Amino acid sequence: MTARQQLTYPFIACAITLFFIAINFHYRPILPIDETRYVSVAWEMWLNNTWLVPHANGLPYSHKPPLLFWLFSSMWTLFGTSEFITRLTIPLFVLLNLFLIRKLAQKIYPDNPQAAALAPLVLCSGLGWFLYSGMIMFDLLLTVFVQTAMLSVWKYAETRRMVWIVSGGVAIGLGLLTKGPVTFIYLIPFVALVKWWNPDPQANHTAILKASVVMAAIGILIILAWAIPAAVVGGQDYAYAIFWGQYAGRIHESFAHARPFYWYLLLLPVLIFPWPFLVGFWRSGLWNNNQNSDKFCLAMFTIILAVFSCFSGKQLHYLFPAFPVLAIWASNKLRPEKFNLEPVVIIFLAAATIAIFSASLWAPQVFRNAESANVIPWWGVLPLVLTALVMKPNVLTSSRLALHIIAVLLSLSALLASISPMINEIYNVTPIAQQINALQRQGNKVAYVGKYQNTFGYAGKLTAPIEQAPNNPNALQNYLQETQGYTVLIQKKPDIAQNINAILATPYRGGWLYIVDNQRYAAQMELASE
């Protein structure tokens, strides 16, 4: 691989990531329920200056440690509370991951500069990582601290300098503050496999293990410096939740996201699409894994995959902090000259072109409760042009691999942009939240029927909690009769009576959302029961 190519591949990775992030910024709203919940928790922290104990709708929020919320609150303090600033926070760490994976690849495969050159592109181009790179989630932030901790251990093994113990400890502490003890699941296999990533017979592996324990201790002290005062302030239930409840529940009888043991194995090919579907990928000689570095990468990823498969609570993004070692292994194995005409890429591009140009026909069937079939079909030109380029064998002959990956990722971006008007119509909570804000500013109480996920706080810049209305019909009717104000309710199908009485009726996710006057809604319920 030439020196120019060693710079070109990382540049392509950064450029493609930035393009997709820009598409997200411009075309996609902050999505309910996860993204809106996290930014709303941060909003309450910033608004009420409750930096020690995060709150959701006025109650202590124990599901996640506070680092992400601190980041949002800090950004808002420095630069204002605009949505652009909010959505810029995670992408900064996404780009930092691309820098760190190069450094890590240089350590794992020091004799093969191709590994460091290709690793950022391989990492960012897997379907799962790519789609999440524009989202407000914890896992890509956690990946920064996992990679930093790994590099710190490595640097300590090389230099024996105390600064790397401190660096690793801080990285572990920040990882714990991001997502809790799950951070150790990604790091323990790395330390346990030290004889494969540091096979030097002169190396003092015992010293490396001891240094790793000290780093872990520093990290634990960092999170305890937050957790102990937070437990005192948050109360007994909050203390139990942050020290035990949430994590034990994830491991055994999960509160949410319970999946079968084999779930990750089934979805892994989709998460790393298009790589396992490319002919050139399999022609690159993947089966010769005699190097210690190969064994280390595959063993570390396999251990992490097996551990998470044993947990009942599974989500796709839980695996993302383990993806860098898998990407580095693949980057070392890939042979760019083996990538010629890729059938799957051509099929995908053709399908994307047809899907975008015909979106007005199929999108209303996907977004059934949308009131219009508004799409942007001209985005179909992009995959159409890319299809023509990919099918010409004399285009970018020196880097067909890069051309194929660019074509797939740009076409994915075009598909998202083309259907964005319908996504916004169903998932944009800002008009709803602004209506709630207006009602609260007029002195009205606003309640929510069902489990409220703290969806509207940031979008509406709310300064008061939303009350919880009872689910039981009789209790709800009594509540409405006794309480002046308005109620938010969601129904699966549009309701003619609600449309007449509601001050706001809009499609929302898989159903319809209404904001209704309590007294009128109570009267409607009484009339319907007669």
C-alpha positions in Angstrom: 0.0 0.0 0.0 1.4 3.4 -1.0 1.9 6.3 1.4 -0.8 8.2 -0.4 -3.3 5.4 0.1 -2.4 5.2 3.8 -3.7 8.7 4.1 -6.6 8.4 1.6 -8.5 5.6 3.3 -8.7 7.4 6.7 -9.7 10.6 4.9 -12.5 8.7 3.2 -13.7 7.3 6.5 -13.9 10.8 8.1 -15.5 12.3 5.0 -18.2 9.7 4.7 -18.9 9.9 8.5 -19.2 13.6 8.3 -21.5 13.4 5.3 -23.9 11.0 7.1 -23.8 13.1 10.2 -24.7 16.2 8.2 -27.6 14.2 6.6 -28.8 13.4 10.1 -28.5 17.0 11.3 -30.5 18.3 8.3 -33.1 15.7 7.6 -33.7 13.7 10.8 -35.3 14.8 14.1 -34.1 13.7 17.5 -35.9 10.4 17.7 -38.2 9.2 20.4 -37.9 7.4 22.7 -34.2 6.9 23.5 -32.7 10.1 22.0 -35.4 12.4 23.3 -35.2 10.8 26.8 -31.4 11.3 27.1 -31.4 14.9 26.0 -34.4 15.6 28.2 -32.5 14.2 31.2 -29.6 16.5 30.4 -32.1 19.4 29.9 -33.4 18.9 33.5 -29.8 18.7 34.8 -28.9 22.0 33.1 -32.2 23.8 33.8 -32.3 22.9 37.5 -28.5 22.7 38.1 -28.8 19.2 39.4 -25.4 17.9 38.2 -25.1 15.3 40.9 -28.3 13.3 40.4 -29.8 13.2 36.9 -33.6 13.5 36.8 -36.2 12.5 34.4 -39.5 14.3 34.6 -38.7 15.5 38.1 -37.6 12.1 39.5 -34.1 10.7 40.0 -33.0 8.8 36.8 -30.9 5.8 37.6 -30.8 4.0 34.3 -27.5 5.6 33.1 -24.5 7.3 34.8 -24.2 11.0 34.3 -21.3 11.6 31.9 -23.3 12.0 28.7 -25.7 14.4 30.5 -22.7 16.3 31.9 -21.4 16.7 28.3 -24.7 18.0 27.0 -25.1 20.4 30.0 -21.5 21.7 29.6 -22.0 22.3 25.8 -25.2 24.2 26.5 -23.5 26.3 29.2 -20.7 27.2 26.7 -22.6 27.5 23.4 -26.3 27.6 24.1 -29.1 25.0 24.0 -29.7 24.8 20.2 -30.4 21.4 18.7 -27.3 21.8 16.5 -25.0 22.0 19.6 -26.9 19.1 21.2 -26.4 16.8 18.1 -22.8 17.8 17.6 -21.6 16.3 20.9 -21.6 12.6 20.0 -20.2 13.0 16.5 -17.1 14.6 17.9 -16.5 11.3 19.8 -17.4 9.3 16.7 -14.6 11.0 14.8 -12.2 10.5 17.7 -12.9 6.8 17.5 -11.5 6.8 13.9 -8.3 8.4 15.1 -7.9 6.0 18.1 -8.5 2.9 16.0 -5.6 3.9 13.7 -3.3 4.1 16.8 -4.6 0.8 18.1 -4.1 -0.9 14.7 -0.5 0.4 14.6 0.1 -1.4 17.9 -1.6 -4.7 17.0 -0.1 -4.9 13.5 3.1 -2.8 13.6 4.5 -4.4 10.5 1.5 -3.9 8.3 0.6 -0.2 7.7 -2.4 -1.3 5.7 -4.2 -2.3 9.0 -3.9 1.2 10.3 -4.9 2.7 7.0 -8.0 0.6 6.4 -9.2 0.2 10.0 -11.1 3.6 10.2 -13.0 2.8 7.0 -13.8 -0.8 7.9 -15.1 0.4 11.3 -17.3 3.3 10.1 -18.7 1.4 7.2 -20.4 -1.5 9.0 -24.1 -0.9 8.8 -24.7 -0.9 12.6 -21.9 1.5 13.4 -22.7 3.8 10.4 -26.4 4.2 11.3 -25.6 4.9 15.0 -22.8 7.4 14.2 -25.5 10.1 13.8 -27.5 9.1 16.9 -27.4 10.3 20.5 -26.4 7.1 22.3 -23.9 6.0 24.9 -22.0 3.2 23.1 -19.8 5.1 20.6 -18.9 7.5 23.5 -17.9 4.4 25.6 -15.9 3.1 22.7 -13.6 6.1 22.9 -12.7 5.3 26.5 -12.4 1.6 25.9 -9.9 2.3 23.1 -8.0 4.9 25.2 -7.7 2.4 28.1 -6.4 -0.3 25.8 -3.8 2.1 24.3 -2.8 3.2 27.8 -2.1 -0.4 28.9 -0.2 -0.9 25.7 1.9 2.2 26.2 2.6 1.2 29.8 3.8 -2.2 28.6 6.2 -0.4 26.3 7.5 2.4 28.6 6.6 1.5 32.2 5.8 5.1 32.8 3.3 6.0 35.5 1.5 8.5 33.3 0.0 5.7 31.3 -1.4 4.1 34.5 -3.1 7.4 35.3 -4.3 7.8 31.7 -5.8 4.3 31.7 -7.4 4.8 35.1 -9.0 8.0 33.9 -10.2 6.4 30.7 -11.8 3.5 32.7 -13.3 6.0 35.1 -14.9 7.9 32.3 -16.1 4.7 30.8 -17.8 3.8 34.1 -19.3 7.2 34.2 -20.7 6.6 30.7 -22.2 3.2 31.0 -21.3 1.7 34.3 -19.5 -1.6 35.2 -20.2 -3.0 31.7 -17.0 -1.2 30.7 -15.0 -4.0 32.3 -16.5 -6.6 29.9 -14.7 -4.9 27.0 -11.4 -4.5 28.9 -10.9 -7.7 30.9 -10.5 -9.9 27.8 -7.9 -7.4 26.5 -5.8 -7.7 29.7 -6.3 -11.5 29.9 -4.9 -11.9 26.4 -1.8 -10.0 27.1 0.5 -12.8 26.0 -1.0 -12.6 22.5 -0.8 -8.9 22.0 2.6 -8.6 23.8 4.3 -11.9 23.0 7.8 -10.6 23.8 9.4 -13.3 26.1 11.3 -10.5 27.9 8.0 -8.7 28.7 7.0 -8.7 32.3 3.3 -9.7 32.0 2.8 -9.8 35.7 3.8 -6.1 35.9 1.3 -5.3 33.1 -1.5 -7.2 34.9 -0.7 -5.3 38.2 -0.7 -2.0 36.4 -4.1 -2.9 34.8 -5.5 -3.6 38.3 -4.3 -0.2 39.5 -5.9 1.4 36.5 -9.2 -0.4 37.3 -8.9 0.8 40.9 -8.4 4.4 39.7 -11.4 4.1 37.5 -13.5 2.7 40.4 -12.5 5.5 42.6 -13.5 8.0 39.9 -17.0 6.6 39.6 -17.4 6.3 43.4 -16.5 10.0 43.8 -19.8 10.6 41.9 -21.8 7.6 43.0 -21.5 7.9 46.8 -22.6 11.5 47.1 -25.3 10.9 44.4 -26.6 7.9 46.4 -26.8 10.1 49.6 -28.6 12.9 47.7 -30.8 10.7 45.6 -32.2 8.5 48.4 -32.3 4.8 49.2 -34.1 3.6 46.0 -31.8 5.6 43.8 -28.7 4.2 45.7 -29.9 0.6 45.3 -30.6 1.2 41.6 -27.2 2.7 40.7 -25.2 0.2 42.8 -27.0 -3.0 42.0 -30.5 -3.0 40.6 -30.0 -2.0 37.0 -27.0 -4.2 36.3 -28.3 -7.3 38.0 -31.5 -7.0 36.0 -29.7 -6.7 32.7 -27.7 -9.9 33.4 -30.5 -12.1 34.6 -34.2 -11.4 34.2 -33.9 -8.3 32.1 -36.2 -5.4 32.7 -36.2 -4.8 29.0 -34.6 -6.0 25.7 -34.7 -9.7 26.7 -33.5 -11.8 23.7 -32.5 -15.4 23.1 -28.9 -16.5 23.5 -28.2 -16.7 19.7 -29.7 -13.3 18.9 -26.3 -11.6 18.3 -25.0 -14.4 16.1 -28.1 -14.1 13.9 -27.7 -10.3 13.5 -23.9 -9.9 13.4 -23.8 -10.3 9.5 -26.3 -7.5 9.2 -24.4 -5.3 11.7 -21.2 -5.5 9.7 -22.9 -5.3 6.3 -21.6 -5.1 3.5 -18.3 -6.8 4.4 -19.4 -10.5 4.8 -21.4 -10.2 1.6 -18.5 -9.0 -0.6 -16.6 -11.5 -2.8 -13.4 -9.6 -2.3 -13.7 -10.0 1.5 -13.7 -13.8 1.2 -10.9 -13.9 -1.4 -8.6 -12.0 0.9 -7.4 -15.1 2.7 -9.2 -14.8 6.0 -8.5 -18.3 7.2 -4.8 -18.1 8.0 -4.8 -16.8 11.5 -1.6 -18.1 12.9 -0.2 -14.7 14.1 -0.6 -13.9 17.7 -2.2 -10.6 16.7 -4.9 -12.4 14.7 -5.6 -14.8 17.6 -5.8 -11.8 20.0 -8.4 -9.9 17.9 -10.6 -12.9 17.2 -10.4 -14.2 20.8 -11.2 -10.8 22.3 -14.2 -10.2 20.1 -15.5 -13.8 20.6 -15.2 -13.5 24.4 -17.1 -10.3 24.4 -19.8 -11.6 22.1 -20.2 -14.8 24.2 -20.5 -12.7 27.4 -23.1 -10.5 26.0 -25.0 -13.4 24.5 -25.3 -14.8 28.1 -27.1 -11.7 29.3 -30.8 -11.7 28.8 -30.9 -8.0 28.0 -29.5 -7.5 24.5 -29.4 -4.5 22.2 -27.5 -4.2 18.9 -25.3 -1.3 20.1 -24.0 -3.2 23.1 -21.4 -4.8 20.8 -20.1 -1.6 19.3 -17.2 -1.0 21.7 -15.9 -4.5 20.6 -16.0 -3.7 16.9 -12.6 -1.9 16.7 -10.6 -5.1 17.3 -12.8 -6.9 14.7 -12.3 -4.0 12.2 -8.5 -4.1 12.8 -8.3 -7.8 12.2 -10.3 -7.5 8.9 -8.1 -4.5 7.9 -5.0 -6.6 8.2 -6.5 -9.4 6.2 -8.1 -7.5 3.4 -6.5 -7.4 0.0 -7.8 -4.4 -1.9 -6.7 -5.8 -5.3 -9.2 -8.7 -4.8 -12.2 -6.3 -4.9 -13.4 -6.0 -8.5 -17.0 -6.2 -9.5 -19.1 -6.8 -6.4 -22.5 -8.3 -7.2 -24.0 -7.5 -3.8 -23.0 -3.8 -4.1 -24.6 -3.5 -7.6 -27.8 -5.2 -6.4 -27.9 -2.9 -3.3 -27.3 0.2 -5.4 -30.0 -0.8 -7.9 -32.4 -1.6 -5.1 -31.7 1.8 -3.4 -32.3 3.6 -6.7 -35.6 1.9 -7.3 -36.6 2.3 -3.6 -35.9 6.1 -3.6 -37.7 6.8 -7.0 -40.7 4.7 -5.9 -40.8 5.8 -2.3 -44.1 7.6 -2.8 -45.6 4.2 -3.5 -44.1 2.1 -0.6 -43.3 4.6 2.1 -47.0 5.2 3.0 -47.3 1.4 3.6 -44.3 1.6 6.0 -45.4 4.8 7.7 -49.1 3.9 7.7 -50.3 6.8 9.9 -48.6 9.5 8.0 -51.0 12.0 6.5 -49.1 12.5 3.3 -46.7 10.6 1.0 -44.2 13.4 1.0 -40.7 12.1 -0.2 -37.7 13.6 -1.9 -37.2 11.4 -5.0 -34.3 13.4 -6.5 -32.0 11.7 -4.0 -32.3 8.6 -6.2 -29.9 10.3 -8.7 -27.0 9.6 -6.3 -27.2 5.8 -6.2 -28.0 5.8 -9.9 -24.8 7.6 -10.7 -22.9 5.4 -8.3 -24.2 2.3 -9.9 -22.9 3.5 -13.3 -19.5 4.2 -11.7 -19.2 0.9 -9.9 -20.1 -1.1 -13.1 -17.3 0.6 -15.0 -14.1 -1.5 -14.4 -11.8 1.3 -15.4 -13.0 3.7 -12.6 -10.8 4.0 -9.6 -8.9 0.8 -10.6 -6.3 1.4 -7.8 -9.0 1.4 -5.1 -12.1 -0.5 -6.1 -12.6 -1.4 -2.4 -13.0 2.3 -1.5 -15.4 2.9 -4.4 -17.7 0.0 -3.4 -17.8 1.1 0.3 -18.4 4.8 -0.7 -21.2 3.8 -3.0 -23.0 1.7 -0.3 -22.7 4.4 2.4 -23.7 7.3 0.2 -26.7 5.3 -1.1 -27.8 4.6 2.5 -27.5 8.3 3.3 -29.6 9.1 0.2 -32.3 6.6 1.2 -32.6 8.2 4.6 -32.8 11.7 3.1 -35.4 10.7 0.6 -37.9 9.5 3.2 -37.0 12.1 5.8 -40.3 14.1 5.4 -42.3 11.2 6.5 -39.9 10.4 9.3 -40.3 14.0 10.5 -44.0 13.9 10.3 -44.2 10.8 12.5 -41.2 11.1 14.8 -40.6 14.9 15.2 -41.8 15.6 18.8 -40.9 19.4 18.7 -44.4 20.7 17.6 -46.0 18.5 20.4 -43.5 19.6 23.0 -43.9 23.3 22.0 -47.7 23.0 22.5 -47.1 21.5 25.9 -44.7 24.3 26.8 -47.3 26.9 25.7 -50.0 25.2 27.9 -47.7 25.1 30.9 -46.7 28.7 30.5 -50.4 29.6 30.7 -50.5 27.9 34.1 -52.1 24.7 33.0 -51.2 21.3 34.3 -50.4 18.7 31.6 -50.6 15.0 32.2 -49.7 11.9 30.1 -51.7 8.6 29.9 -49.4 5.6 29.9 -45.7 5.3 30.7 -44.1 8.6 30.0 -40.5 8.3 28.7 -39.5 11.9 29.3 -39.9 12.6 25.6 -40.9 16.2 25.5 -38.6 18.0 28.0 -35.8 19.2 25.8 -37.8 19.6 22.6 -40.3 21.9 24.3 -37.7 23.4 26.8 -40.2 22.5 29.5 -39.7 24.0 33.0 -42.2 21.8 34.8 -42.8 18.0 35.0 -45.6 16.3 33.1 -48.0 14.6 35.5 -48.7 10.9 35.2 -52.4 10.2 34.6 -53.8 6.8 35.6 -54.2 4.1 32.9 -57.3 2.5 34.3 -60.4 4.0 32.5 -62.4 4.6 35.7 -59.5 6.1 37.5 -58.6 8.2 34.5 -62.1 9.6 34.2 -62.1 10.5 37.9 -58.7 12.2 37.5 -59.9 14.2 34.4 -63.0 15.4 36.2 -61.1 16.5 39.3 -58.1 18.0 37.6 -58.1 21.2 35.5 -55.7 21.1 32.6 -54.8 19.0 29.6 -53.8 15.4 28.9 -51.6 13.8 26.3 -52.8 10.4 25.1 -51.8 8.0 22.4 -54.2 5.8 20.5 -53.4 3.2 17.9 -56.0 4.4 15.5 -57.4 7.9 14.7 -60.4 8.8 16.7 -63.0 11.1 15.1 -64.2 12.3 18.5 -60.7 13.0 19.7 -60.0 14.9 16.4 -62.9 17.2 17.2 -62.1 17.8 20.8 -58.3 17.8 20.7 -56.3 21.0 20.6 -53.5 19.0 18.9 -53.9 15.8 16.9 -50.9 14.4 15.0 -49.5 11.1 13.8 -46.9 9.8 16.3 -44.8 6.8 15.8 -47.2 3.8 15.3 -50.3 5.7 16.3 -52.0 9.0 16.9 -51.2 11.5 19.7 -53.8 13.9 21.1 -53.7 16.7 23.5 -57.2 17.1 25.0 -58.9 19.4 27.6 -59.4 17.3 30.7 -63.1 18.3 31.2 -64.1 17.7 27.6 -62.3 14.4 27.5 -64.0 13.3 30.8 -67.4 14.3 29.3 -66.5 12.3 26.2 -65.6 9.2 28.2 -68.8 9.5 30.2 -70.9 9.8 27.0 -69.1 6.8 25.5 -69.9 4.7 28.6 -73.6 5.3 28.5 
